[in-house]
Amino acid sequence: MVMKHRSIISQVLASILINAIYAMQNYPIMFINTLLAPISILVVITFVSHGALVGMGIEGALIMTAVMSGVSMQGDISHLKNDLKLQDMVVTSPTGPMAYVAGMGISEVVFSIPVLILLIILASIYLHPTLLQSLTIIAIMAVMFVFSVSLGFFLSTLTTDIIQSWGFSGIVTVLLSTIPPVYYPLSYIPLPFRYIAYISPTTYAAQIAQAAMGYVNINMTSLAIDWSVIIAVCIALFIIGYKKARWREP
């Protein structure tokens, strides 16, 4: 049992080394790509609202970073699977899909550390969150990260080329973190288009974060529904990704 645990840890560390450390050392320009999306939208929202939405924007950037970290994993896995044929070697090894995905997911978190540090600094300056508020936002990010990792892994097993994977990644990122009211309150969307926003789980996550910081007023029933939705979607997608993903080719 101890040897098995050590093997899993080694597999996770290997994924971090290959997918995060190697890219950080050899392709530092990727940091710009990681920073650009959440920070650029934050800047635009801040300018357009004359600073009124800077707090919501920071929360939105944190949620978007969590989502992007998971979704971008599909591009990395697709590259390792289709271009480098690394997944073929992983499949024939004792490594299971859970250990592989866990390692790849953690590697995405490691790669996102610079933008997370910047956003945490901005949050400490503009939000001044309490311990409970901080834990709430961390919990939201964790749920959305598991959701996006499950989605990213599932999509990666369906793609046959890195270019196709980039297409999926771009579409999913826009649908989950750009169009939905992640950086601004839901009330800014006019009816009946507001109901369309509820299709995205990030809408519910953003509402929880905004309510936690006191930006919007949500009753306990609505808050419980929001938590139930994102947790249920996360669990459902995790199960689908685990059961339906093509880990071993027929």
Number of C-alpha atoms within 10 A of each C-alpha: 6 7 8 10 10 11 15 20 15 14 21 22 17 17 22 22 17 15 23 20 16 12 15 16 9 9 10 11 11 13 16 10 10 19 18 13 17 24 21 12 17 22 15 14 20 19 13 11 12 10 13 12 19 23 23 25 26 26 27 27 25 26 29 27 27 27 27 28 26 28 30 25 28 30 24 20 26 28 21 17 21 17 13 11 12 14 19 15 11 16 15 10 9 13 15 14 16 12 18 19 20 20 23 29 29 21 24 24 18 18 21 19 14 14 20 18 11 12 20 16 12 16 19 11 11 12 18 13 16 12 8 11 17 17 12 17 22 16 14 23 23 15 22 27 24 23 26 28 31 28 22 30 29 22 22 29 21 14 20 14 15 20 13 14 24 17 11 19 22 13 10 19 19 13 15 23 26 17 13 24 25 28 29 22 18 19 10 9 15 9 9 8 9 15 11 11 20 14 13 16 22 27 22 26 27 29 25 23 25 24 16 20 22 11 15 15 14 16 9 9 8 14 18 12 12 21 17 13 15 21 19 14 15 22 16 14 19 20 13 14 21 17 11 11 18 15 18 11 8 4
